[in-house]
Amino acid sequence: MTVALMAAGCGISGPVDVTGLRRVAGTDLIGARGETPADQRKIDRTVVGLCAGKVWTAEECRQHGDKQ
């Protein structure tokens, strides 16, 4: 019985609220295509938030700044 109750709590429902993620990622990326310097700044601001929120590793954040 206990196992059944524990399994019932492990669903696949989506998050109730994404406020925290929105706060970390921001909304700058919306509409940015990377075609202009302004677009690149929007992308960079998004990356800064993701790095500060530790969504990406330090190495991944360093790679963003590397020229391709």
C-alpha positions as CSV (number, residue, x, y, z in Angstrom):
1,M,0.0,0.0,0.0
2,T,2.8,2.4,0.9
3,V,4.5,1.8,-2.5
4,A,1.3,2.5,-4.3
5,L,0.9,5.8,-2.5
6,M,4.5,6.8,-3.1
7,A,4.1,6.0,-6.8
8,A,0.9,8.1,-7.0
9,G,2.9,11.1,-6.0
10,C,5.4,10.7,-8.9
11,G,3.4,12.2,-11.8
12,I,4.5,13.9,-14.9
13,S,2.4,17.1,-14.6
14,G,4.1,20.3,-15.6
15,P,5.3,23.0,-13.3
16,V,2.7,25.1,-11.5
17,D,4.6,28.3,-11.9
18,V,7.6,29.4,-14.0
19,T,8.2,32.7,-12.3
20,G,11.7,31.7,-11.1
21,L,12.8,30.6,-14.5
22,R,11.4,33.7,-16.1
23,R,13.3,35.8,-13.6
24,V,16.6,34.0,-14.4
25,A,16.2,33.8,-18.2
26,G,14.4,37.1,-18.6
27,T,12.5,38.1,-21.7
28,D,15.2,39.8,-23.7
29,L,15.6,36.9,-26.1
30,I,12.0,37.2,-27.4
31,G,12.3,38.4,-31.0
32,A,16.1,38.4,-31.2
33,R,17.5,36.8,-34.3
34,G,21.2,37.6,-33.9
35,E,21.2,39.7,-37.0
36,T,22.0,43.0,-35.4
37,P,24.2,44.3,-32.5
38,A,21.0,44.9,-30.5
39,D,20.0,41.3,-31.0
40,Q,23.4,40.1,-29.8
41,R,23.0,42.3,-26.7
42,K,19.6,40.6,-26.0
43,I,21.2,37.2,-26.4
44,D,24.1,38.2,-24.1
45,R,21.7,39.4,-21.4
46,T,19.9,36.1,-21.5
47,V,23.2,34.2,-21.2
48,V,24.2,36.4,-18.3
49,G,21.0,35.4,-16.4
50,L,21.4,31.7,-17.2
51,C,25.0,31.8,-16.0
52,A,24.2,33.8,-12.9
53,G,21.3,31.3,-12.1
54,K,23.8,28.4,-12.6
55,V,21.6,26.9,-15.3
56,W,24.8,26.4,-17.3
57,T,28.2,25.4,-16.0
58,A,31.0,27.8,-15.7
59,E,32.7,26.2,-18.7
60,E,29.5,26.6,-20.8
61,C,29.3,30.3,-19.8
62,R,33.0,30.8,-20.8
63,Q,32.3,29.2,-24.2
64,H,29.6,31.7,-24.9
65,G,32.1,34.5,-24.9
66,D,34.5,32.6,-27.2
67,K,34.6,33.7,-30.8
68,Q,33.5,31.0,-33.2
